[in-house]
């Protein structure tokens, strides 16, 4: 599902908004039995605005997983999340004014899975970047 | 205009077009980065630093597994 979601981000968001003032942080880690760093798909998210990181100890997914109860209002309507330990197959969209001190501010929406929340993400991109297509 | 004159004009036009035409590079629609790299995340603080360096941009965090 992660592969499908990231492919959708590449084709439906990044390719359709090539001029959008945007940064994407793709943080990869093992969650499924067959996952490994060697299976990272380098051709999936090829846009120059994407920064890729490998997170072997699942640091970021754990960090977010411990905080989802405080951002539940921004969860997309189609998403499901039960405040698990590690948040994954997920996106979090922040506005241009966001600042990260204790926690990142200006969260617009987050979703899980990426595929489940994609309609909201698509609408958010249309609102943010309509003139950047 | 005679057929001969028309032919001459067409020939001159063809020479000019040939001399001035240069192929346009084929530009991919997507801003692609052929050198996409995967490096280790050095903790939450690294992402925090990157996040704040990119202030002014909309930011999208993806938490994903590779399969």
N, CA and C atoms of all chains as a GROMACS GRO file, in nm:
protein
  600
    1UNK      N    1   0.082  -0.121   0.000
    1UNK     CA    2   0.000   0.000   0.000
    1UNK      C    3   0.085   0.126   0.000
    2UNK      N    4   0.200   0.120   0.069
    2UNK     CA    5   0.287   0.237   0.070
    2UNK      C    6   0.336   0.269  -0.070
    3UNK      N    7   0.366   0.166  -0.145
    3UNK     CA    8   0.414   0.187  -0.281
    3UNK      C    9   0.305   0.254  -0.365
    4UNK      N   10   0.185   0.206  -0.351
    4UNK     CA   11   0.074   0.266  -0.426
    4UNK      C   12   0.054   0.411  -0.385
    5UNK      N   13   0.065   0.438  -0.257
    5UNK     CA   14   0.045   0.574  -0.208
    5UNK      C   15   0.154   0.669  -0.256
    6UNK      N   16   0.278   0.624  -0.248
    6UNK     CA   17   0.387   0.712  -0.291
    6UNK      C   18   0.385   0.733  -0.442
    7UNK      N   19   0.346   0.630  -0.515
    7UNK     CA   20   0.333   0.646  -0.660
    7UNK      C   21   0.225   0.750  -0.692
    8UNK      N   22   0.118   0.746  -0.616
    8UNK     CA   23   0.010   0.843  -0.636
    8UNK      C   24   0.061   0.985  -0.605
    9UNK      N   25   0.137   1.001  -0.500
    9UNK     CA   26   0.194   1.133  -0.468
    9UNK      C   27   0.279   1.184  -0.584
   10UNK      N   28   0.361   1.096  -0.640
   10UNK     CA   29   0.447   1.136  -0.751
   10UNK      C   30   0.366   1.178  -0.874
   11UNK      N   31   0.271   1.095  -0.912
   11UNK     CA   32   0.200   1.118  -1.039
   11UNK      C   33   0.087   1.220  -1.026
   12UNK      N   34   0.018   1.220  -0.915
   12UNK     CA   35  -0.101   1.305  -0.903
   12UNK      C   36  -0.076   1.438  -0.833
   13UNK      N   37   0.034   1.446  -0.761
   13UNK     CA   38   0.064   1.573  -0.694
   13UNK      C   39   0.191   1.637  -0.751
   14UNK      N   40   0.302   1.570  -0.740
   14UNK     CA   41   0.429   1.632  -0.778
   14UNK      C   42   0.436   1.658  -0.929
   15UNK      N   43   0.391   1.565  -1.009
   15UNK     CA   44   0.395   1.587  -1.153
   15UNK      C   45   0.293   1.692  -1.197
   16UNK      N   46   0.184   1.700  -1.126
   16UNK     CA   47   0.080   1.796  -1.166
   16UNK      C   48   0.102   1.936  -1.110
   17UNK      N   49   0.191   1.947  -1.014
   17UNK     CA   50   0.224   2.079  -0.958
   17UNK      C   51   0.376   2.098  -0.960
   18UNK      N   52   0.434   2.105  -1.079
   18UNK     CA   53   0.581   2.109  -1.087
   18UNK      C   54   0.641   2.240  -1.036
   19UNK      N   55   0.561   2.345  -1.027
   19UNK     CA   56   0.613   2.474  -0.982
   19UNK      C   57   0.577   2.505  -0.837
   20UNK      N   58   0.511   2.415  -0.772
   20UNK     CA   59   0.467   2.440  -0.634
   20UNK      C   60   0.588   2.453  -0.541
   21UNK      N   61   0.580   2.554  -0.455
   21UNK     CA   62   0.687   2.576  -0.358
   21UNK      C   63   0.667   2.479  -0.242
   22UNK      N   64   0.728   2.364  -0.258
   22UNK     CA   65   0.695   2.250  -0.174
   22UNK      C   66   0.821   2.172  -0.140
   23UNK      N   67   0.822   2.116  -0.021
   23UNK     CA   68   0.927   2.020   0.016
   23UNK      C   69   0.859   1.894   0.067
   24UNK      N   70   0.911   1.782   0.023
   24UNK     CA   71   0.859   1.652   0.068
   24UNK      C   72   0.970   1.578   0.140
   25UNK      N   73   0.940   1.530   0.259
   25UNK     CA   74   1.033   1.445   0.333
   25UNK      C   75   0.976   1.304   0.332
   26UNK      N   76   1.041   1.218   0.259
   26UNK     CA   77   0.998   1.078   0.254
   26UNK      C   78   1.085   0.999   0.352
   27UNK      N   79   1.025   0.959   0.461
   27UNK     CA   80   1.099   0.886   0.564
   27UNK      C   81   1.055   0.739   0.558
   28UNK      N   82   1.153   0.655   0.524
   28UNK     CA   83   1.126   0.514   0.498
   28UNK      C   84   1.172   0.430   0.617
   29UNK      N   85   1.096   0.327   0.647
   29UNK     CA   86   1.138   0.233   0.752
   29UNK      C   87   1.063   0.101   0.734
   30UNK      N   88   1.116   0.000   0.801
   30UNK     CA   89   1.058  -0.135   0.791
   30UNK      C   90   0.930  -0.144   0.873
   31UNK      N   91   0.826  -0.196   0.811
   31UNK     CA   92   0.703  -0.225   0.884
   31UNK      C   93   0.646  -0.362   0.849
   32UNK      N   94   0.666  -0.406   0.728
   32UNK     CA   95   0.614  -0.536   0.685
   32UNK      C   96   0.727  -0.639   0.684
   33UNK      N   97   0.688  -0.765   0.682
   33UNK     CA   98   0.785  -0.873   0.695
   33UNK      C   99   0.893  -0.868   0.587
   34UNK      N  100   0.855  -0.829   0.468
   34UNK     CA  101   0.952  -0.829   0.358
   34UNK      C  102   1.026  -0.697   0.340
   35UNK      N  103   1.000  -0.601   0.425
   35UNK     CA  104   1.065  -0.472   0.412
   35UNK      C  105   1.214  -0.480   0.445
   36UNK      N  106   1.291  -0.403   0.372
   36UNK     CA  107   1.433  -0.385   0.405
   36UNK      C  108   1.482  -0.264   0.329
   37UNK      N  109   1.592  -0.212   0.376
   37UNK     CA  110   1.648  -0.093   0.310
   37UNK      C  111   1.681  -0.121   0.163
   38UNK      N  112   1.725  -0.243   0.136
   38UNK     CA  113   1.763  -0.278  -0.002
   38UNK      C  114   1.644  -0.275  -0.096
   39UNK      N  115   1.524  -0.272  -0.042
   39UNK     CA  116   1.404  -0.268  -0.127
   39UNK      C  117   1.350  -0.127  -0.146
   40UNK      N  118   1.425  -0.030  -0.100
   40UNK     CA  119   1.384   0.109  -0.126
   40UNK      C  120   1.374   0.132  -0.277
   41UNK      N  121   1.262   0.182  -0.323
   41UNK     CA  122   1.241   0.200  -0.467
   41UNK      C  123   1.286   0.338  -0.515
   42UNK      N  124   1.406   0.350  -0.570
   42UNK     CA  125   1.460   0.483  -0.605
   42UNK      C  126   1.387   0.552  -0.720
   43UNK      N  127   1.309   0.477  -0.794
   43UNK     CA  128   1.241   0.538  -0.909
   43UNK      C  129   1.096   0.576  -0.877
   44UNK      N  130   1.058   0.563  -0.754
   44UNK     CA  131   0.918   0.586  -0.720
   44UNK      C  132   0.887   0.734  -0.694
   45UNK      N  133   0.970   0.797  -0.615
   45UNK     CA  134   0.954   0.940  -0.586
   45UNK      C  135   1.078   1.011  -0.638
   46UNK      N  136   1.072   1.057  -0.760
   46UNK     CA  137   1.193   1.108  -0.826
   46UNK      C  138   1.198   1.260  -0.834
   47UNK      N  139   1.096   1.326  -0.785
   47UNK     CA  140   1.092   1.470  -0.792
   47UNK      C  141   1.205   1.531  -0.709
   48UNK      N  142   1.265   1.637  -0.762
   48UNK     CA  143   1.380   1.699  -0.695
   48UNK      C  144   1.344   1.764  -0.562
   49UNK      N  145   1.215   1.784  -0.537
   49UNK     CA  146   1.172   1.846  -0.412
   49UNK      C  147   1.161   1.745  -0.298
   50UNK      N  148   1.189   1.619  -0.328
   50UNK     CA  149   1.177   1.514  -0.227
   50UNK      C  150   1.313   1.485  -0.164
   51UNK      N  151   1.315   1.480  -0.032
   51UNK     CA  152   1.432   1.437   0.043
   51UNK      C  153   1.400   1.299   0.102
   52UNK      N  154   1.488   1.203   0.076
   52UNK     CA  155   1.466   1.066   0.125
   52UNK      C  156   1.555   1.038   0.245
   53UNK      N  157   1.498   0.977   0.347
   53UNK     CA  158   1.574   0.932   0.462
   53UNK      C  159   1.533   0.791   0.500
   54UNK      N  160   1.630   0.712   0.542
   54UNK     CA  161   1.602   0.578   0.596
   54UNK      C  162   1.606   0.584   0.747
   55UNK      N  163   1.501   0.534   0.810
   55UNK     CA  164   1.486   0.544   0.955
   55UNK      C  165   1.478   0.402   1.014
   56UNK      N  166   1.592   0.340   1.027
   56UNK     CA  167   1.596   0.200   1.071
   56UNK      C  168   1.523   0.178   1.205
   57UNK      N  169   1.545   0.263   1.305
   57UNK     CA  170   1.477   0.238   1.434
   57UNK      C  171   1.333   0.293   1.440
   58UNK      N  172   1.281   0.338   1.326
   58UNK     CA  173   1.142   0.389   1.321
   58UNK      C  174   1.123   0.510   1.415
   59UNK      N  175   1.223   0.588   1.426
   59UNK     CA  176   1.220   0.701   1.520
   59UNK      C  177   1.105   0.797   1.492
   60UNK      N  178   1.092   0.834   1.366
   60UNK     CA  179   0.992   0.936   1.336
   60UNK      C  180   0.850   0.880   1.343
   61UNK      N  181   0.832   0.758   1.293
   61UNK     CA  182   0.700   0.696   1.303
   61UNK      C  183   0.657   0.678   1.448
   62UNK      N  184   0.753   0.646   1.532
   62UNK     CA  185   0.724   0.632   1.676
   62UNK      C  186   0.691   0.768   1.737
   63UNK      N  187   0.769   0.868   1.698
   63UNK     CA  188   0.749   1.004   1.751
   63UNK      C  189   0.607   1.053   1.716
   64UNK      N  190   0.570   1.036   1.591
   64UNK     CA  191   0.436   1.078   1.551
   64UNK      C  192   0.328   0.989   1.615
   65UNK      N  193   0.357   0.857   1.622
   65UNK     CA  194   0.258   0.766   1.678
   65UNK      C  195   0.220   0.801   1.821
   66UNK      N  196   0.313   0.860   1.893
   66UNK     CA  197   0.286   0.898   2.032
   66UNK      C  198   0.210   1.030   2.044
   67UNK      N  199   0.189   1.095   1.930
   67UNK     CA  200   0.128   1.228   1.934
   67UNK      C  201   0.000   1.240   1.852
   68UNK      N  202  -0.047   1.131   1.798
   68UNK     CA  203  -0.162   1.141   1.707
   68UNK      C  204  -0.289   1.184   1.779
   69UNK      N  205  -0.299   1.155   1.908
   69UNK     CA  206  -0.422   1.196   1.979
   69UNK      C  207  -0.436   1.347   1.982
   70UNK      N  208  -0.324   1.418   1.977
   70UNK     CA  209  -0.330   1.564   1.983
   70UNK      C  210  -0.354   1.629   1.848
   71UNK      N  211  -0.352   1.549   1.741
   71UNK     CA  212  -0.376   1.606   1.607
   71UNK      C  213  -0.494   1.537   1.539
   72UNK      N  214  -0.577   1.474   1.616
   72UNK     CA  215  -0.686   1.396   1.558
   72UNK      C  216  -0.785   1.483   1.480
   73UNK      N  217  -0.798   1.609   1.520
   73UNK     CA  218  -0.891   1.697   1.448
   73UNK      C  219  -0.850   1.718   1.302
   74UNK      N  220  -0.721   1.702   1.274
   74UNK     CA  221  -0.673   1.723   1.136
   74UNK      C  222  -0.669   1.593   1.054
   75UNK      N  223  -0.713   1.484   1.114
   75UNK     CA  224  -0.714   1.357   1.041
   75UNK      C  225  -0.820   1.361   0.931
   76UNK      N  226  -0.784   1.319   0.812
   76UNK     CA  227  -0.879   1.325   0.700
   76UNK      C  228  -0.999   1.234   0.728
   77UNK      N  229  -1.115   1.269   0.675
   77UNK     CA  230  -1.237   1.191   0.705
   77UNK      C  231  -1.227   1.045   0.662
   78UNK      N  232  -1.150   1.018   0.560
   78UNK     CA  233  -1.143   0.880   0.509
   78UNK      C  234  -1.036   0.796   0.579
   79UNK      N  235  -0.965   0.854   0.670
   79UNK     CA  236  -0.855   0.783   0.735
   79UNK      C  237  -0.901   0.710   0.861
   80UNK      N  238  -0.824   0.609   0.896
   80UNK     CA  239  -0.849   0.540   1.022
   80UNK      C  240  -0.716   0.522   1.094
   81UNK      N  241  -0.717   0.554   1.220
   81UNK     CA  242  -0.596   0.538   1.299
   81UNK      C  243  -0.634   0.521   1.445
   82UNK      N  244  -0.581   0.419   1.509
   82UNK     CA  245  -0.618   0.388   1.646
   82UNK      C  246  -0.513   0.425   1.747
   83UNK      N  247  -0.439   0.532   1.721
   83UNK     CA  248  -0.334   0.575   1.813
   83UNK      C  249  -0.237   0.460   1.841
   84UNK      N  250  -0.182   0.403   1.735
   84UNK     CA  251  -0.087   0.294   1.750
   84UNK      C  252   0.051   0.344   1.789
   85UNK      N  253   0.142   0.252   1.797
   85UNK     CA  254   0.276   0.288   1.844
   85UNK      C  255   0.361   0.353   1.735
   86UNK      N  256   0.345   0.306   1.614
   86UNK     CA  257   0.426   0.359   1.503
   86UNK      C  258   0.332   0.403   1.391
   87UNK      N  259   0.335   0.531   1.361
   87UNK     CA  260   0.253   0.581   1.250
   87UNK      C  261   0.326   0.555   1.118
   88UNK      N  262   0.258   0.493   1.024
   88UNK     CA  263   0.321   0.462   0.895
   88UNK      C  264   0.214   0.456   0.788
   89UNK      N  265   0.262   0.446   0.663
   89UNK     CA  266   0.174   0.459   0.547
   89UNK      C  267   0.085   0.582   0.567
   90UNK      N  268   0.149   0.691   0.592
   90UNK     CA  269   0.078   0.810   0.636
   90UNK      C  270   0.142   0.935   0.578
   91UNK      N  271   0.062   1.040   0.566
   91UNK     CA  272   0.115   1.170   0.525
   91UNK      C  273   0.072   1.276   0.624
   92UNK      N  274   0.153   1.381   0.633
   92UNK     CA  275   0.119   1.497   0.715
   92UNK      C  276   0.153   1.621   0.634
   93UNK      N  277   0.054   1.705   0.610
   93UNK     CA  278   0.072   1.823   0.526
   93UNK      C  279   0.072   1.949   0.613
   94UNK      N  280   0.179   2.026   0.598
   94UNK     CA  281   0.195   2.148   0.678
   94UNK      C  282   0.198   2.271   0.588
   95UNK      N  283   0.144   2.380   0.638
   95UNK     CA  284   0.143   2.503   0.563
   95UNK      C  285   0.279   2.570   0.558
   96UNK      N  286   0.288   2.672   0.474
   96UNK     CA  287   0.415   2.740   0.453
   96UNK      C  288   0.463   2.813   0.579
   97UNK      N  289   0.372   2.844   0.669
   97UNK     CA  290   0.410   2.916   0.791
   97UNK      C  291   0.445   2.823   0.907
   98UNK      N  292   0.447   2.696   0.879
   98UNK     CA  293   0.473   2.600   0.988
   98UNK      C  294   0.612   2.618   1.045
   99UNK      N  295   0.621   2.593   1.176
   99UNK     CA  296   0.747   2.604   1.248
   99UNK      C  297   0.752   2.489   1.348
  100UNK      N  298   0.866   2.426   1.359
  100UNK     CA  299   0.879   2.312   1.450
  100UNK      C  300   0.968   2.352   1.567
  101UNK      N  301   0.904   2.373   1.682
  101UNK     CA  302   0.980   2.391   1.806
  101UNK      C  303   0.965   2.264   1.889
  102UNK      N  304   0.860   2.257   1.970
  102UNK     CA  305   0.832   2.130   2.038
  102UNK      C  306   0.768   2.030   1.942
  103UNK      N  307   0.668   2.079   1.870
  103UNK     CA  308   0.601   1.999   1.768
  103UNK      C  309   0.580   2.089   1.647
  104UNK      N  310   0.563   2.032   1.530
  104UNK     CA  311   0.538   2.116   1.412
  104UNK      C  312   0.400   2.183   1.422
  105UNK      N  313   0.395   2.308   1.381
  105UNK     CA  314   0.269   2.380   1.383
  105UNK      C  315   0.208   2.382   1.242
  106UNK      N  316   0.089   2.440   1.232
  106UNK     CA  317   0.025   2.464   1.102
  106UNK      C  318   0.002   2.335   1.024
  107UNK      N  319  -0.040   2.231   1.096
  107UNK     CA  320  -0.076   2.106   1.030
  107UNK      C  321  -0.210   2.125   0.960
  108UNK      N  322  -0.212   2.102   0.831
  108UNK     CA  323  -0.337   2.119   0.755
  108UNK      C  324  -0.420   1.991   0.765
  109UNK      N  325  -0.363   1.882   0.725
  109UNK     CA  326  -0.429   1.751   0.737
  109UNK      C  327  -0.324   1.643   0.749
  110UNK      N  328  -0.362   1.531   0.807
  110UNK     CA  329  -0.280   1.411   0.798
  110UNK      C  330  -0.373   1.296   0.765
  111UNK      N  331  -0.316   1.194   0.709
  111UNK     CA  332  -0.400   1.083   0.666
  111UNK      C  333  -0.330   0.951   0.678
  112UNK      N  334  -0.409   0.849   0.695
  112UNK     CA  335  -0.360   0.711   0.696
  112UNK      C  336  -0.476   0.620   0.651
  113UNK      N  337  -0.451   0.543   0.552
  113UNK     CA  338  -0.332   0.532   0.471
  113UNK      C  339  -0.322   0.650   0.374
  114UNK      N  340  -0.212   0.656   0.302
  114UNK     CA  341  -0.199   0.763   0.204
  114UNK      C  342  -0.310   0.751   0.100
  115UNK      N  343  -0.336   0.628   0.058
  115UNK     CA  344  -0.441   0.606  -0.041
  115UNK      C  345  -0.577   0.646   0.016
  116UNK      N  346  -0.603   0.610   0.139
  116UNK     CA  347  -0.733   0.641   0.199
  116UNK      C  348  -0.755   0.792   0.209
  117UNK      N  349  -0.649   0.866   0.239
  117UNK     CA  350  -0.664   1.010   0.259
  117UNK      C  351  -0.637   1.095   0.138
  118UNK      N  352  -0.619   1.031   0.024
  118UNK     CA  353  -0.568   1.104  -0.092
  118UNK      C  354  -0.664   1.211  -0.147
  119UNK      N  355  -0.794   1.189  -0.135
  119UNK     CA  356  -0.887   1.290  -0.190
  119UNK      C  357  -0.874   1.422  -0.114
  120UNK      N  358  -0.860   1.413   0.016
  120UNK     CA  359  -0.842   1.536   0.095
  120UNK      C  360  -0.709   1.601   0.059
  121UNK      N  361  -0.606   1.520   0.044
  121UNK     CA  362  -0.475   1.575   0.008
  121UNK      C  363  -0.480   1.642  -0.130
  122UNK      N  364  -0.551   1.581  -0.220
  122UNK     CA  365  -0.565   1.638  -0.354
  122UNK      C  366  -0.637   1.773  -0.348
  123UNK      N  367  -0.741   1.780  -0.269
  123UNK     CA  368  -0.816   1.906  -0.255
  123UNK      C  369  -0.728   2.012  -0.189
  124UNK      N  370  -0.651   1.973  -0.090
  124UNK     CA  371  -0.560   2.068  -0.025
  124UNK      C  372  -0.459   2.124  -0.126
  125UNK      N  373  -0.406   2.039  -0.212
  125UNK     CA  374  -0.312   2.086  -0.313
  125UNK      C  375  -0.379   2.182  -0.410
  126UNK      N  376  -0.501   2.152  -0.446
  126UNK     CA  377  -0.574   2.242  -0.536
  126UNK      C  378  -0.591   2.379  -0.473
  127UNK      N  379  -0.620   2.380  -0.344
  127UNK     CA  380  -0.637   2.508  -0.275
  127UNK      C  381  -0.505   2.584  -0.262
  128UNK      N  382  -0.400   2.509  -0.234
  128UNK     CA  383  -0.271   2.574  -0.209
  128UNK      C  384  -0.201   2.616  -0.337
  129UNK      N  385  -0.217   2.537  -0.444
  129UNK     CA  386  -0.128   2.552  -0.560
  129UNK      C  387  -0.202   2.566  -0.693
  130UNK      N  388  -0.323   2.610  -0.693
  130UNK     CA  389  -0.397   2.614  -0.818
  130UNK      C  390  -0.322   2.691  -0.927
  131UNK      N  391  -0.252   2.795  -0.891
  131UNK     CA  392  -0.181   2.876  -0.990
  131UNK      C  393  -0.045   2.818  -1.027
  132UNK      N  394  -0.008   2.706  -0.967
  132UNK     CA  395   0.127   2.650  -0.987
  132UNK      C  396   0.128   2.528  -1.079
  133UNK      N  397   0.016   2.502  -1.144
  133UNK     CA  398   0.012   2.385  -1.232
  133UNK      C  399   0.081   2.414  -1.363
  134UNK      N  400   0.192   3.634  -6.034
  134UNK     CA  401   0.319   3.574  -5.998
  134UNK      C  402   0.337   3.444  -6.077
  135UNK      N  403   0.449   3.432  -6.136
  135UNK     CA  404   0.472   3.315  -6.218
  135UNK      C  405   0.504   3.194  -6.129
  136UNK      N  406   0.486   3.078  -6.192
  136UNK     CA  407   0.520   2.957  -6.117
  136UNK      C  408   0.668   2.955  -6.080
  137UNK      N  409   0.749   3.012  -6.171
  137UNK     CA  410   0.893   3.012  -6.145
  137UNK      C  411   0.928   3.099  -6.024
  138UNK      N  412   0.859   3.215  -6.014
  138UNK     CA  413   0.883   3.303  -5.900
  138UNK      C  414   0.835   3.240  -5.771
  139UNK      N  415   0.718   3.178  -5.778
  139UNK     CA  416   0.667   3.109  -5.657
  139UNK      C  417   0.766   3.002  -5.610
  140UNK      N  418   0.820   2.930  -5.704
  140UNK     CA  419   0.915   2.825  -5.670
  140UNK      C  420   1.041   2.883  -5.606
  141UNK      N  421   1.084   2.997  -5.662
  141UNK     CA  422   1.204   3.060  -5.607
  141UNK      C  423   1.181   3.106  -5.463
  142UNK      N  424   1.064   3.169  -5.440
  142UNK     CA  425   1.030   3.216  -5.305
  142UNK      C  426   1.025   3.098  -5.208
  143UNK      N  427   0.961   2.989  -5.250
  143UNK     CA  428   0.951   2.871  -5.165
  143UNK      C  429   1.089   2.815  -5.133
  144UNK      N  430   1.176   2.815  -5.232
  144UNK     CA  431   1.310   2.761  -5.211
  144UNK      C  432   1.388   2.846  -5.112
  145UNK      N  433   1.377   2.980  -5.128
  145UNK     CA  434   1.447   3.071  -5.036
  145UNK      C  435   1.394   3.054  -4.895
  146UNK      N  436   1.261   3.044  -4.884
  146UNK     CA  437   1.202   3.026  -4.752
  146UNK      C  438   1.251   2.897  -4.688
  147UNK      N  439   1.260   2.793  -4.767
  147UNK     CA  440   1.306   2.665  -4.714
  147UNK      C  441   1.450   2.673  -4.665
  148UNK      N  442   1.533   2.745  -4.740
  148UNK     CA  443   1.673   2.761  -4.699
  148UNK      C  444   1.682   2.837  -4.567
  149UNK      N  445   1.603   2.945  -4.557
  149UNK     CA  446   1.606   3.025  -4.434
  149UNK      C  447   1.560   2.943  -4.315
  150UNK      N  448   1.452   2.869  -4.333
  150UNK     CA  449   1.399   2.789  -4.222
  150UNK      C  450   1.499   2.683  -4.179
  151UNK      N  451   1.564   2.623  -4.278
  151UNK     CA  452   1.662   2.520  -4.245
  151UNK      C  453   1.781   2.578  -4.171
  152UNK      N  454   1.823   2.698  -4.214
  152UNK     CA  455   1.941   2.760  -4.155
  152UNK      C  456   1.916   2.809  -4.014
  153UNK      N  457   1.793   2.851  -3.987
  153UNK     CA  458   1.765   2.911  -3.856
  153UNK      C  459   1.703   2.815  -3.757
  154UNK      N  460   1.657   2.700  -3.804
  154UNK     CA  461   1.590   2.607  -3.713
  154UNK      C  462   1.690   2.536  -3.625
  155UNK      N  463   1.661   2.536  -3.502
  155UNK     CA  464   1.743   2.457  -3.410
  155UNK      C  465   1.649   2.370  -3.329
  156UNK      N  466   1.689   2.249  -3.307
  156UNK     CA  467   1.600   2.161  -3.231
  156UNK      C  468   1.582   2.209  -3.088
  157UNK      N  469   1.460   2.204  -3.039
  157UNK     CA  470   1.434   2.240  -2.899
  157UNK      C  471   1.460   2.118  -2.812
  158UNK      N  472   1.529   2.139  -2.706
  158UNK     CA  473   1.552   2.023  -2.618
  158UNK      C  474   1.420   1.970  -2.565
  159UNK      N  475   1.413   1.842  -2.557
  159UNK     CA  476   1.293   1.781  -2.500
  159UNK      C  477   1.304   1.788  -2.349
  160UNK      N  478   1.215   1.865  -2.290
  160UNK     CA  479   1.219   1.883  -2.144
  160UNK      C  480   1.113   1.794  -2.078
  161UNK      N  481   1.154   1.721  -1.985
  161UNK     CA  482   1.054   1.640  -1.917
  161UNK      C  483   0.958   1.729  -1.842
  162UNK      N  484   0.833   1.691  -1.838
  162UNK     CA  485   0.732   1.769  -1.767
  162UNK      C  486   0.761   1.770  -1.617
  163UNK      N  487   0.812   1.662  -1.570
  163UNK     CA  488   0.837   1.648  -1.427
  163UNK      C  489   0.977   1.698  -1.393
  164UNK      N  490   0.985   1.767  -1.282
  164UNK     CA  491   1.116   1.805  -1.233
  164UNK      C  492   1.176   1.681  -1.166
  165UNK      N  493   1.257   1.612  -1.239
  165UNK     CA  494   1.307   1.485  -1.189
  165UNK      C  495   1.448   1.500  -1.134
  166UNK      N  496   1.476   1.420  -1.038
  166UNK     CA  497   1.610   1.417  -0.981
  166UNK      C  498   1.664   1.276  -0.997
  167UNK      N  499   1.745   1.260  -1.099
  167UNK     CA  500   1.796   1.127  -1.130
  167UNK      C  501   1.890   1.077  -1.021
  168UNK      N  502   1.935   1.169  -0.935
  168UNK     CA  503   2.031   1.130  -0.833
  168UNK      C  504   1.966   1.118  -0.696
  169UNK      N  505   1.841   1.077  -0.692
  169UNK     CA  506   1.773   1.060  -0.564
  169UNK      C  507   1.854   0.966  -0.475
  170UNK      N  508   1.875   1.011  -0.354
  170UNK     CA  509   1.959   0.934  -0.262
  170UNK      C  510   1.884   0.903  -0.134
  171UNK      N  511   1.919   0.792  -0.077
  171UNK     CA  512   1.862   0.753   0.051
  171UNK      C  513   1.973   0.754   0.154
  172UNK      N  514   1.959   0.841   0.251
  172UNK     CA  515   2.059   0.846   0.358
  172UNK      C  516   1.990   0.825   0.492
  173UNK      N  517   2.067   0.789   0.591
  173UNK     CA  518   2.010   0.759   0.722
  173UNK      C  519   1.956   0.884   0.790
  174UNK      N  520   1.840   0.871   0.850
  174UNK     CA  521   1.787   0.979   0.932
  174UNK      C  522   1.861   0.981   1.065
  175UNK      N  523   1.912   1.096   1.098
  175UNK     CA  524   1.985   1.109   1.224
  175UNK      C  525   1.893   1.162   1.333
  176UNK      N  526   1.786   1.090   1.355
  176UNK     CA  527   1.695   1.126   1.462
  176UNK      C  528   1.590   1.229   1.423
  177UNK      N  529   1.497   1.250   1.514
  177UNK     CA  530   1.389   1.347   1.490
  177UNK      C  531   1.446   1.488   1.471
  178UNK      N  532   1.554   1.516   1.540
  178UNK     CA  533   1.609   1.652   1.531
  178UNK      C  534   1.658   1.686   1.390
  179UNK      N  535   1.702   1.586   1.316
  179UNK     CA  536   1.743   1.617   1.178
  179UNK      C  537   1.623   1.663   1.096
  180UNK      N  538   1.512   1.592   1.111
  180UNK     CA  539   1.394   1.634   1.036
  180UNK      C  540   1.345   1.771   1.083
  181UNK      N  541   1.353   1.793   1.212
  181UNK     CA  542   1.314   1.923   1.267
  181UNK      C  543   1.398   2.035   1.204
  182UNK      N  544   1.527   2.011   1.192
  182UNK     CA  545   1.616   2.111   1.133
  182UNK      C  546   1.581   2.135   0.986
  183UNK      N  547   1.563   2.027   0.912
  183UNK     CA  548   1.526   2.041   0.770
  183UNK      C  549   1.393   2.115   0.757
  184UNK      N  550   1.300   2.077   0.841
  184UNK     CA  551   1.166   2.136   0.839
  184UNK      C  552   1.174   2.287   0.858
  185UNK      N  553   1.252   2.330   0.954
  185UNK     CA  554   1.262   2.473   0.981
  185UNK      C  555   1.344   2.546   0.875
  186UNK      N  556   1.440   2.477   0.816
  186UNK     CA  557   1.516   2.538   0.705
  186UNK      C  558   1.426   2.565   0.584
  187UNK      N  559   1.323   2.486   0.571
  187UNK     CA  560   1.232   2.499   0.457
  187UNK      C  561   1.111   2.586   0.487
  188UNK      N  562   1.119   2.666   0.592
  188UNK     CA  563   1.010   2.757   0.624
  188UNK      C  564   0.979   2.843   0.502
  189UNK      N  565   0.852   2.866   0.479
  189UNK     CA  566   0.809   2.938   0.360
  189UNK      C  567   0.758   2.846   0.251
  190UNK      N  568   0.791   2.719   0.264
  190UNK     CA  569   0.740   2.619   0.171
  190UNK      C  570   0.631   2.537   0.239
  191UNK      N  571   0.535   2.494   0.161
  191UNK     CA  572   0.445   2.391   0.211
  191UNK      C  573   0.527   2.264   0.229
  192UNK      N  574   0.503   2.193   0.336
  192UNK     CA  575   0.584   2.073   0.364
  192UNK      C  576   0.495   1.949   0.382
  193UNK      N  577   0.540   1.843   0.318
  193UNK     CA  578   0.466   1.718   0.322
  193UNK      C  579   0.558   1.609   0.377
  194UNK      N  580   0.519   1.553   0.489
  194UNK     CA  581   0.594   1.443   0.549
  194UNK      C  582   0.527   1.312   0.509
  195UNK      N  583   0.605   1.220   0.456
  195UNK     CA  584   0.554   1.086   0.422
  195UNK      C  585   0.624   0.985   0.511
  196UNK      N  586   0.548   0.904   0.579
  196UNK     CA  587   0.602   0.796   0.661
  196UNK      C  588   0.566   0.666   0.589
  197UNK      N  589   0.667   0.602   0.532
  197UNK     CA  590   0.638   0.492   0.440
  197UNK      C  591   0.735   0.376   0.456
  198UNK      N  592   0.686   0.259   0.420
  198UNK     CA  593   0.771   0.141   0.415
  198UNK      C  594   0.794   0.106   0.268
  199UNK      N  595   0.902   0.034   0.240
  199UNK     CA  596   0.946   0.021   0.100
  199UNK      C  597   0.875  -0.084   0.016
  200UNK      N  598   0.778  -0.156   0.074
  200UNK     CA  599   0.709  -0.255  -0.011
  200UNK      C  600   0.559  -0.234  -0.005
   0.00000   0.00000   0.00000
